[in-house]
Amino acid sequence: MSTSQRTSLRAAINERCRECIVDPLSRGSWREQVAACVSSNCALHAVRPVPRSCIVDGLICRAAVATVRERIDV
């Protein structure tokens, strides 16, 4: 397999999170739904994709994620 055919690590994580948690009938974008994920025992939880508004100084901001959770009623 050549490098151009490989899936990037970020793309693989994004896809796994989408498969696991995203519900097209629920409120919020897929990133908002993934950000609202409460499965902290998941190996990908710390690197899950979140909206840019949830990133502060390069880290996931818990307060911003809590705001997203409230907005989409998770």
SEFIZA-3560 file (N, C-alpha, C; in Angstrom, 3 decimals):
REM SEFIZA-3560
<numar><xx>0.851</xx><yy>-1.179</yy><zz>0.000</zz><atom>N</atom></numar>
<numar><xx>0.000</xx><yy>0.000</yy><zz>0.000</zz><atom>CA</atom></numar>
<numar><xx>0.891</xx><yy>1.235</yy><zz>0.000</zz><atom>C</atom></numar>
<numar><xx>0.652</xx><yy>2.148</yy><zz>-0.893</zz><atom>N</atom></numar>
<numar><xx>1.462</xx><yy>3.360</yy><zz>-0.941</zz><atom>CA</atom></numar>
<numar><xx>0.939</xx><yy>4.375</yy><zz>0.066</zz><atom>C</atom></numar>
<numar><xx>1.773</xx><yy>5.335</yy><zz>0.388</zz><atom>N</atom></numar>
<numar><xx>1.412</xx><yy>6.362</yy><zz>1.363</zz><atom>CA</atom></numar>
<numar><xx>0.170</xx><yy>7.131</yy><zz>0.930</zz><atom>C</atom></numar>
<numar><xx>0.006</xx><yy>7.372</yy><zz>-0.362</zz><atom>N</atom></numar>
<numar><xx>-1.136</xx><yy>8.142</yy><zz>-0.844</zz><atom>CA</atom></numar>
<numar><xx>-2.462</xx><yy>7.395</yy><zz>-0.657</zz><atom>C</atom></numar>
<numar><xx>-2.409</xx><yy>6.084</yy><zz>-0.454</zz><atom>N</atom></numar>
<numar><xx>-3.630</xx><yy>5.305</yy><zz>-0.274</zz><atom>CA</atom></numar>
<numar><xx>-4.010</xx><yy>5.145</yy><zz>1.195</zz><atom>C</atom></numar>
<numar><xx>-3.123</xx><yy>5.503</yy><zz>2.084</zz><atom>N</atom></numar>
<numar><xx>-3.389</xx><yy>5.356</yy><zz>3.510</zz><atom>CA</atom></numar>
<numar><xx>-4.356</xx><yy>6.419</yy><zz>4.000</zz><atom>C</atom></numar>
<numar><xx>-5.120</xx><yy>6.066</yy><zz>5.010</zz><atom>N</atom></numar>
<numar><xx>-5.973</xx><yy>7.020</yy><zz>5.691</zz><atom>CA</atom></numar>
<numar><xx>-5.144</xx><yy>7.665</yy><zz>6.790</zz><atom>C</atom></numar>
<numar><xx>-5.271</xx><yy>8.972</yy><zz>6.947</zz><atom>N</atom></numar>
<numar><xx>-4.516</xx><yy>9.641</yy><zz>8.000</zz><atom>CA</atom></numar>
<numar><xx>-5.071</xx><yy>9.229</yy><zz>9.363</zz><atom>C</atom></numar>
<numar><xx>-4.255</xx><yy>9.368</yy><zz>10.371</zz><atom>N</atom></numar>
<numar><xx>-4.681</xx><yy>9.045</yy><zz>11.731</zz><atom>CA</atom></numar>
<numar><xx>-5.876</xx><yy>9.909</yy><zz>12.135</zz><atom>C</atom></numar>
<numar><xx>-5.823</xx><yy>11.197</yy><zz>11.823</zz><atom>N</atom></numar>
<numar><xx>-6.925</xx><yy>12.109</yy><zz>12.167</zz><atom>CA</atom></numar>
<numar><xx>-8.205</xx><yy>11.676</yy><zz>11.468</zz><atom>C</atom></numar>
<numar><xx>-8.122</xx><yy>11.320</yy><zz>10.195</zz><atom>N</atom></numar>
<numar><xx>-9.307</xx><yy>10.880</yy><zz>9.464</zz><atom>CA</atom></numar>
<numar><xx>-9.874</xx><yy>9.599</yy><zz>10.059</zz><atom>C</atom></numar>
<numar><xx>-9.001</xx><yy>8.691</yy><zz>10.483</zz><atom>N</atom></numar>
<numar><xx>-9.444</xx><yy>7.434</yy><zz>11.089</zz><atom>CA</atom></numar>
<numar><xx>-10.145</xx><yy>7.690</yy><zz>12.427</zz><atom>C</atom></numar>
<numar><xx>-9.598</xx><yy>8.588</yy><zz>13.235</zz><atom>N</atom></numar>
<numar><xx>-10.222</xx><yy>8.925</yy><zz>14.521</zz><atom>CA</atom></numar>
<numar><xx>-11.572</xx><yy>9.582</yy><zz>14.282</zz><atom>C</atom></numar>
<numar><xx>-11.614</xx><yy>10.545</yy><zz>13.360</zz><atom>N</atom></numar>
<numar><xx>-12.883</xx><yy>11.216</yy><zz>13.049</zz><atom>CA</atom></numar>
<numar><xx>-13.946</xx><yy>10.210</yy><zz>12.623</zz><atom>C</atom></numar>
<numar><xx>-13.575</xx><yy>9.290</yy><zz>11.742</zz><atom>N</atom></numar>
<numar><xx>-14.529</xx><yy>8.304</yy><zz>11.246</zz><atom>CA</atom></numar>
<numar><xx>-15.014</xx><yy>7.388</yy><zz>12.360</zz><atom>C</atom></numar>
<numar><xx>-14.116</xx><yy>6.949</yy><zz>13.219</zz><atom>N</atom></numar>
<numar><xx>-14.515</xx><yy>6.058</yy><zz>14.326</zz><atom>CA</atom></numar>
<numar><xx>-15.486</xx><yy>6.764</yy><zz>15.264</zz><atom>C</atom></numar>
<numar><xx>-15.198</xx><yy>8.019</yy><zz>15.584</zz><atom>N</atom></numar>
<numar><xx>-16.096</xx><yy>8.777</yy><zz>16.462</zz><atom>CA</atom></numar>
<numar><xx>-17.459</xx><yy>8.985</yy><zz>15.800</zz><atom>C</atom></numar>
<numar><xx>-17.454</xx><yy>9.269</yy><zz>14.510</zz><atom>N</atom></numar>
<numar><xx>-18.734</xx><yy>9.420</yy><zz>13.791</zz><atom>CA</atom></numar>
<numar><xx>-19.540</xx><yy>8.132</yy><zz>13.849</zz><atom>C</atom></numar>
<numar><xx>-18.882</xx><yy>6.999</yy><zz>13.606</zz><atom>N</atom></numar>
<numar><xx>-19.575</xx><yy>5.709</yy><zz>13.639</zz><atom>CA</atom></numar>
<numar><xx>-20.145</xx><yy>5.424</yy><zz>15.029</zz><atom>C</atom></numar>
<numar><xx>-19.424</xx><yy>5.824</yy><zz>16.050</zz><atom>N</atom></numar>
<numar><xx>-19.794</xx><yy>5.482</yy><zz>17.418</zz><atom>CA</atom></numar>
<numar><xx>-20.952</xx><yy>6.329</yy><zz>17.954</zz><atom>C</atom></numar>
<numar><xx>-20.912</xx><yy>7.631</yy><zz>17.745</zz><atom>N</atom></numar>
<numar><xx>-21.802</xx><yy>8.506</yy><zz>18.505</zz><atom>CA</atom></numar>
<numar><xx>-22.776</xx><yy>9.339</yy><zz>17.679</zz><atom>C</atom></numar>
<numar><xx>-22.479</xx><yy>9.605</yy><zz>16.426</zz><atom>N</atom></numar>
<numar><xx>-23.285</xx><yy>10.568</yy><zz>15.662</zz><atom>CA</atom></numar>
<numar><xx>-24.628</xx><yy>9.978</yy><zz>15.262</zz><atom>C</atom></numar>
<numar><xx>-25.669</xx><yy>10.758</yy><zz>15.531</zz><atom>N</atom></numar>
<numar><xx>-27.039</xx><yy>10.409</yy><zz>15.164</zz><atom>CA</atom></numar>
<numar><xx>-27.553</xx><yy>11.509</yy><zz>14.243</zz><atom>C</atom></numar>
<numar><xx>-27.805</xx><yy>11.208</yy><zz>12.978</zz><atom>N</atom></numar>
<numar><xx>-28.236</xx><yy>12.251</yy><zz>12.042</zz><atom>CA</atom></numar>
<numar><xx>-29.573</xx><yy>12.885</yy><zz>12.422</zz><atom>C</atom></numar>
<numar><xx>-30.332</xx><yy>12.252</yy><zz>13.288</zz><atom>N</atom></numar>
<numar><xx>-31.620</xx><yy>12.810</yy><zz>13.702</zz><atom>CA</atom></numar>
<numar><xx>-31.507</xx><yy>13.668</yy><zz>14.953</zz><atom>C</atom></numar>
<numar><xx>-30.335</xx><yy>13.695</yy><zz>15.575</zz><atom>N</atom></numar>
<numar><xx>-30.110</xx><yy>14.498</yy><zz>16.781</zz><atom>CA</atom></numar>
<numar><xx>-29.681</xx><yy>15.908</yy><zz>16.407</zz><atom>C</atom></numar>
<numar><xx>-29.797</xx><yy>16.799</yy><zz>17.375</zz><atom>N</atom></numar>
<numar><xx>-29.392</xx><yy>18.183</yy><zz>17.166</zz><atom>CA</atom></numar>
<numar><xx>-27.878</xx><yy>18.296</yy><zz>17.159</zz><atom>C</atom></numar>
<numar><xx>-27.371</xx><yy>19.334</yy><zz>16.536</zz><atom>N</atom></numar>
<numar><xx>-25.950</xx><yy>19.635</yy><zz>16.533</zz><atom>CA</atom></numar>
<numar><xx>-25.213</xx><yy>18.992</yy><zz>15.376</zz><atom>C</atom></numar>
<numar><xx>-24.094</xx><yy>19.602</yy><zz>15.038</zz><atom>N</atom></numar>
<numar><xx>-23.244</xx><yy>19.049</yy><zz>13.986</zz><atom>CA</atom></numar>
<numar><xx>-22.588</xx><yy>17.771</yy><zz>14.494</zz><atom>C</atom></numar>
<numar><xx>-21.954</xx><yy>17.035</yy><zz>13.583</zz><atom>N</atom></numar>
<numar><xx>-21.304</xx><yy>15.804</yy><zz>14.027</zz><atom>CA</atom></numar>
<numar><xx>-20.189</xx><yy>16.120</yy><zz>15.028</zz><atom>C</atom></numar>
<numar><xx>-19.466</xx><yy>17.207</yy><zz>14.826</zz><atom>N</atom></numar>
<numar><xx>-18.398</xx><yy>17.570</yy><zz>15.771</zz><atom>CA</atom></numar>
<numar><xx>-18.979</xx><yy>17.942</yy><zz>17.133</zz><atom>C</atom></numar>
<numar><xx>-20.113</xx><yy>18.634</yy><zz>17.152</zz><atom>N</atom></numar>
<numar><xx>-20.745</xx><yy>18.974</yy><zz>18.426</zz><atom>CA</atom></numar>
<numar><xx>-21.205</xx><yy>17.707</yy><zz>19.145</zz><atom>C</atom></numar>
<numar><xx>-21.789</xx><yy>16.778</yy><zz>18.407</zz><atom>N</atom></numar>
<numar><xx>-22.227</xx><yy>15.527</yy><zz>19.025</zz><atom>CA</atom></numar>
<numar><xx>-21.036</xx><yy>14.747</yy><zz>19.574</zz><atom>C</atom></numar>
<numar><xx>-19.939</xx><yy>14.707</yy><zz>18.840</zz><atom>N</atom></numar>
<numar><xx>-18.740</xx><yy>14.002</yy><zz>19.309</zz><atom>CA</atom></numar>
<numar><xx>-18.137</xx><yy>14.726</yy><zz>20.502</zz><atom>C</atom></numar>
<numar><xx>-18.122</xx><yy>16.059</yy><zz>20.477</zz><atom>N</atom></numar>
<numar><xx>-17.601</xx><yy>16.825</yy><zz>21.609</zz><atom>CA</atom></numar>
<numar><xx>-18.400</xx><yy>16.528</yy><zz>22.868</zz><atom>C</atom></numar>
<numar><xx>-19.694</xx><yy>16.312</yy><zz>22.714</zz><atom>N</atom></numar>
<numar><xx>-20.575</xx><yy>16.056</yy><zz>23.859</zz><atom>CA</atom></numar>
<numar><xx>-20.475</xx><yy>14.621</yy><zz>24.377</zz><atom>C</atom></numar>
<numar><xx>-19.692</xx><yy>13.794</yy><zz>23.735</zz><atom>N</atom></numar>
<numar><xx>-19.531</xx><yy>12.399</yy><zz>24.154</zz><atom>CA</atom></numar>
<numar><xx>-19.030</xx><yy>12.338</yy><zz>25.596</zz><atom>C</atom></numar>
<numar><xx>-19.670</xx><yy>11.526</yy><zz>26.400</zz><atom>N</atom></numar>
<numar><xx>-19.290</xx><yy>11.397</yy><zz>27.811</zz><atom>CA</atom></numar>
<numar><xx>-18.577</xx><yy>10.085</yy><zz>28.108</zz><atom>C</atom></numar>
<numar><xx>-18.204</xx><yy>9.362</yy><zz>27.089</zz><atom>N</atom></numar>
<numar><xx>-17.537</xx><yy>8.071</yy><zz>27.263</zz><atom>CA</atom></numar>
<numar><xx>-16.052</xx><yy>8.278</yy><zz>27.532</zz><atom>C</atom></numar>
<numar><xx>-15.726</xx><yy>8.747</yy><zz>28.731</zz><atom>N</atom></numar>
<numar><xx>-14.335</xx><yy>9.060</yy><zz>29.061</zz><atom>CA</atom></numar>
<numar><xx>-13.450</xx><yy>7.820</yy><zz>29.156</zz><atom>C</atom></numar>
<numar><xx>-14.036</xx><yy>6.630</yy><zz>29.181</zz><atom>N</atom></numar>
<numar><xx>-13.228</xx><yy>5.414</yy><zz>29.186</zz><atom>CA</atom></numar>
<numar><xx>-12.801</xx><yy>5.002</yy><zz>27.777</zz><atom>C</atom></numar>
<numar><xx>-13.233</xx><yy>5.727</yy><zz>26.762</zz><atom>N</atom></numar>
<numar><xx>-12.846</xx><yy>5.465</yy><zz>25.367</zz><atom>CA</atom></numar>
<numar><xx>-11.392</xx><yy>5.902</yy><zz>25.166</zz><atom>C</atom></numar>
<numar><xx>-10.625</xx><yy>5.083</yy><zz>24.488</zz><atom>N</atom></numar>
<numar><xx>-9.218</xx><yy>5.398</yy><zz>24.232</zz><atom>CA</atom></numar>
<numar><xx>-9.050</xx><yy>6.647</yy><zz>23.364</zz><atom>C</atom></numar>
<numar><xx>-10.072</xx><yy>7.010</yy><zz>22.604</zz><atom>N</atom></numar>
<numar><xx>-9.990</xx><yy>8.168</yy><zz>21.711</zz><atom>CA</atom></numar>
<numar><xx>-10.587</xx><yy>9.441</yy><zz>22.317</zz><atom>C</atom></numar>
<numar><xx>-11.115</xx><yy>9.366</yy><zz>23.512</zz><atom>N</atom></numar>
<numar><xx>-11.834</xx><yy>10.498</yy><zz>24.105</zz><atom>CA</atom></numar>
<numar><xx>-10.985</xx><yy>11.768</yy><zz>24.155</zz><atom>C</atom></numar>
<numar><xx>-9.750</xx><yy>11.655</yy><zz>24.539</zz><atom>N</atom></numar>
<numar><xx>-8.884</xx><yy>12.838</yy><zz>24.672</zz><atom>CA</atom></numar>
<numar><xx>-8.495</xx><yy>13.444</yy><zz>23.325</zz><atom>C</atom></numar>
<numar><xx>-8.616</xx><yy>12.681</yy><zz>22.258</zz><atom>N</atom></numar>
<numar><xx>-8.232</xx><yy>13.187</yy><zz>20.927</zz><atom>CA</atom></numar>
<numar><xx>-9.426</xx><yy>13.260</yy><zz>19.981</zz><atom>C</atom></numar>
<numar><xx>-10.636</xx><yy>13.167</yy><zz>20.520</zz><atom>N</atom></numar>
<numar><xx>-11.837</xx><yy>13.217</yy><zz>19.687</zz><atom>CA</atom></numar>
<numar><xx>-11.952</xx><yy>14.572</yy><zz>18.999</zz><atom>C</atom></numar>
<numar><xx>-12.561</xx><yy>14.600</yy><zz>17.836</zz><atom>N</atom></numar>
<numar><xx>-12.736</xx><yy>15.877</yy><zz>17.145</zz><atom>CA</atom></numar>
<numar><xx>-13.791</xx><yy>16.725</yy><zz>17.849</zz><atom>C</atom></numar>
<numar><xx>-13.506</xx><yy>17.991</yy><zz>17.998</zz><atom>N</atom></numar>
<numar><xx>-14.447</xx><yy>18.922</yy><zz>18.623</zz><atom>CA</atom></numar>
<numar><xx>-14.473</xx><yy>20.209</yy><zz>17.797</zz><atom>C</atom></numar>
<numar><xx>-15.525</xx><yy>21.005</yy><zz>17.922</zz><atom>N</atom></numar>
<numar><xx>-15.557</xx><yy>22.285</yy><zz>17.209</zz><atom>CA</atom></numar>
<numar><xx>-14.412</xx><yy>23.187</yy><zz>17.679</zz><atom>C</atom></numar>
<numar><xx>-13.949</xx><yy>24.055</yy><zz>16.812</zz><atom>N</atom></numar>
<numar><xx>-12.853</xx><yy>24.970</yy><zz>17.179</zz><atom>CA</atom></numar>
<numar><xx>-13.206</xx><yy>25.803</yy><zz>18.407</zz><atom>C</atom></numar>
<numar><xx>-14.480</xx><yy>26.095</yy><zz>18.593</zz><atom>N</atom></numar>
<numar><xx>-14.894</xx><yy>26.899</yy><zz>19.746</zz><atom>CA</atom></numar>
<numar><xx>-14.623</xx><yy>26.194</yy><zz>21.073</zz><atom>C</atom></numar>
<numar><xx>-14.358</xx><yy>24.892</yy><zz>21.028</zz><atom>N</atom></numar>
<numar><xx>-14.075</xx><yy>24.123</yy><zz>22.249</zz><atom>CA</atom></numar>
<numar><xx>-12.580</xx><yy>23.979</yy><zz>22.517</zz><atom>C</atom></numar>
<numar><xx>-11.749</xx><yy>24.591</yy><zz>21.681</zz><atom>N</atom></numar>
<numar><xx>-10.289</xx><yy>24.505</yy><zz>21.844</zz><atom>CA</atom></numar>
<numar><xx>-9.777</xx><yy>25.820</yy><zz>22.418</zz><atom>C</atom></numar>
<numar><xx>-9.075</xx><yy>25.727</yy><zz>23.543</zz><atom>N</atom></numar>
<numar><xx>-8.463</xx><yy>26.899</yy><zz>24.160</zz><atom>CA</atom></numar>
<numar><xx>-7.005</xx><yy>26.559</yy><zz>24.443</zz><atom>C</atom></numar>
<numar><xx>-6.103</xx><yy>27.351</yy><zz>23.921</zz><atom>N</atom></numar>
<numar><xx>-4.660</xx><yy>27.131</yy><zz>24.089</zz><atom>CA</atom></numar>
<numar><xx>-4.247</xx><yy>25.719</yy><zz>23.685</zz><atom>C</atom></numar>
<numar><xx>-4.867</xx><yy>25.198</yy><zz>22.627</zz><atom>N</atom></numar>
<numar><xx>-4.499</xx><yy>23.887</yy><zz>22.101</zz><atom>CA</atom></numar>
<numar><xx>-5.101</xx><yy>22.700</yy><zz>22.838</zz><atom>C</atom></numar>
<numar><xx>-5.927</xx><yy>22.952</yy><zz>23.839</zz><atom>N</atom></numar>
<numar><xx>-6.539</xx><yy>21.876</yy><zz>24.621</zz><atom>CA</atom></numar>
<numar><xx>-8.057</xx><yy>21.980</yy><zz>24.572</zz><atom>C</atom></numar>
<numar><xx>-8.725</xx><yy>20.849</yy><zz>24.789</zz><atom>N</atom></numar>
<numar><xx>-10.187</xx><yy>20.848</yy><zz>24.839</zz><atom>CA</atom></numar>
<numar><xx>-10.631</xx><yy>21.527</yy><zz>26.131</zz><atom>C</atom></numar>
<numar><xx>-11.462</xx><yy>22.554</yy><zz>26.003</zz><atom>N</atom></numar>
<numar><xx>-11.964</xx><yy>23.315</yy><zz>27.140</zz><atom>CA</atom></numar>
<numar><xx>-13.252</xx><yy>22.663</yy><zz>27.650</zz><atom>C</atom></numar>
<numar><xx>-13.225</xx><yy>22.179</yy><zz>28.875</zz><atom>N</atom></numar>
<numar><xx>-14.391</xx><yy>21.485</yy><zz>29.443</zz><atom>CA</atom></numar>
<numar><xx>-15.614</xx><yy>22.386</yy><zz>29.528</zz><atom>C</atom></numar>
<numar><xx>-15.412</xx><yy>23.663</yy><zz>29.849</zz><atom>N</atom></numar>
<numar><xx>-16.546</xx><yy>24.592</yy><zz>29.955</zz><atom>CA</atom></numar>
<numar><xx>-17.205</xx><yy>24.779</yy><zz>28.588</zz><atom>C</atom></numar>
<numar><xx>-16.408</xx><yy>24.889</yy><zz>27.547</zz><atom>N</atom></numar>
<numar><xx>-16.958</xx><yy>25.050</yy><zz>26.195</zz><atom>CA</atom></numar>
<numar><xx>-17.702</xx><yy>23.794</yy><zz>25.769</zz><atom>C</atom></numar>
<numar><xx>-17.172</xx><yy>22.624</yy><zz>26.113</zz><atom>N</atom></numar>
<numar><xx>-17.842</xx><yy>21.363</yy><zz>25.794</zz><atom>CA</atom></numar>
<numar><xx>-19.161</xx><yy>21.271</yy><zz>26.556</zz><atom>C</atom></numar>
<numar><xx>-19.169</xx><yy>21.721</yy><zz>27.812</zz><atom>N</atom></numar>
<numar><xx>-20.404</xx><yy>21.714</yy><zz>28.604</zz><atom>CA</atom></numar>
<numar><xx>-21.461</xx><yy>22.599</yy><zz>27.953</zz><atom>C</atom></numar>
<numar><xx>-21.041</xx><yy>23.726</yy><zz>27.403</zz><atom>N</atom></numar>
<numar><xx>-21.969</xx><yy>24.614</yy><zz>26.700</zz><atom>CA</atom></numar>
<numar><xx>-22.554</xx><yy>23.918</yy><zz>25.481</zz><atom>C</atom></numar>
<numar><xx>-21.721</xx><yy>23.201</yy><zz>24.747</zz><atom>N</atom></numar>
<numar><xx>-22.195</xx><yy>22.451</yy><zz>23.577</zz><atom>CA</atom></numar>
<numar><xx>-23.196</xx><yy>21.393</yy><zz>24.031</zz><atom>C</atom></numar>
<numar><xx>-22.879</xx><yy>20.673</yy><zz>25.101</zz><atom>N</atom></numar>
<numar><xx>-23.802</xx><yy>19.639</yy><zz>25.614</zz><atom>CA</atom></numar>
<numar><xx>-25.160</xx><yy>20.230</yy><zz>25.944</zz><atom>C</atom></numar>
<numar><xx>-25.157</xx><yy>21.374</yy><zz>26.629</zz><atom>N</atom></numar>
<numar><xx>-26.416</xx><yy>22.023</yy><zz>26.982</zz><atom>CA</atom></numar>
<numar><xx>-27.203</xx><yy>22.424</yy><zz>25.738</zz><atom>C</atom></numar>
<numar><xx>-26.499</xx><yy>22.945</yy><zz>24.736</zz><atom>N</atom></numar>
<numar><xx>-27.157</xx><yy>23.429</yy><zz>23.531</zz><atom>CA</atom></numar>
<numar><xx>-27.799</xx><yy>22.304</yy><zz>22.728</zz><atom>C</atom></numar>
<numar><xx>-27.182</xx><yy>21.133</yy><zz>22.708</zz><atom>N</atom></numar>
<numar><xx>-27.757</xx><yy>20.057</yy><zz>21.909</zz><atom>CA</atom></numar>
<numar><xx>-28.516</xx><yy>19.044</yy><zz>22.768</zz><atom>C</atom></numar>
<numar><xx>-28.654</xx><yy>19.353</yy><zz>24.051</zz><atom>N</atom></numar>
<numar><xx>-29.465</xx><yy>18.528</yy><zz>24.959</zz><atom>CA</atom></numar>
<numar><xx>-29.010</xx><yy>17.071</yy><zz>25.044</zz><atom>C</atom></numar>
<numar><xx>-27.727</xx><yy>16.879</yy><zz>25.273</zz><atom>N</atom></numar>
<numar><xx>-27.223</xx><yy>15.514</yy><zz>25.414</zz><atom>CA</atom></numar>
<numar><xx>-27.408</xx><yy>15.068</yy><zz>26.844</zz><atom>C</atom></numar>
//
